[in-house]
Amino acid sequence: MGQLVFMGRTPSEVEKFGGEVFIDIDGKNVGKLGLSEFEVSVSEGVHLVKMYKSHKYETFIGFAESELKVAQGDKLLFRYSAPMVVSQPGNIIVTEYDGQVAEQYAEDRELSIQSDARQDSERKAESNRKTKNAEFSIGLFIIISTILIIMMQASMMADL
Amino acid sequence: MSTDGFKRRDGFVAIVPQKFIDNNFKKCPMCGTTEPHWTHKSKMGWAQTRELFKCDKCACIMSAATAEVAGFNKTIITTTGLLKKLSGKKNRSTYLRVDEVGTAQVTETHKGSEMPIEELQALAEDI
């Protein structure tokens, strides 16, 4: 018997990507990936592992497959990454299982997603600030121009 | 014509924004289709009018200020160009905002982002 361990999703991953990640082994669904590791025992031999993610309107995206030979006593770690665009495939990275390393992978992924999300929101805030500045300046320019035109016309009328 | 007001401008009306999007985005930066068949509509704001572009395949919506699309902001000689420079943007780049990410994006990371055209074109090439 061999052990297949699937790295759990991180809270940020669930928040950003949503949906649920499904695991199929040899064409049969064996479960969904939660926030913790998911372990399955398999017999020795070649197995086809397929992972995918649910999307809107009961559809599935991000299919990723990995065919591998499991030997007696093998313990393998599976890391699934969902795609950013629905038409792209997902990705599975398979490595030898090591408890500490697996935890580190999960922590790194969480930090990486959080850091990217923070950078994106900072970039958005910065561009919004620039746009607002430009809009405010244009508005101010229109108001000042209008006042100046009215004053000029009023002074011309007074001269007449 | 669609009910949301977006339509192709293949005639003489609004040909400038239609040509702008067709020439600059032969590939949609949100879904990657090479046949985005962009549709267009204008939206008036309190300070400026924006040109909205929608991809026919994924329904993403990108927008840019009319002065940006017309190329008036590429120089500081124009009022809007000068104000663009003062707001901290590069005059040489045309800026577009992703108003809706459409159906092809899994996350809403790009929603509300205003990016230079080069960045969006690079995004399209990556898909």
Interface residues (C-beta under 8 A of the other chain):
Chain A: K16 F17 G18 K53 H55 K56 I61 G62 A82 P83 M84 V85 V86 S87 Q88 A117 D120 R123 K124 S127 N128 K130 T131 N133 A134 E135 F136 S137 I138 G139 F141 I142
Chain B: M30 C31 G32 G45 W46 A47 Q48 T79 T80 L83 K84 L86 S87 G88 K89 Y95 R97 T103 A104 Q105 V106 T107 T109 G112 S113 E114 M115 I127
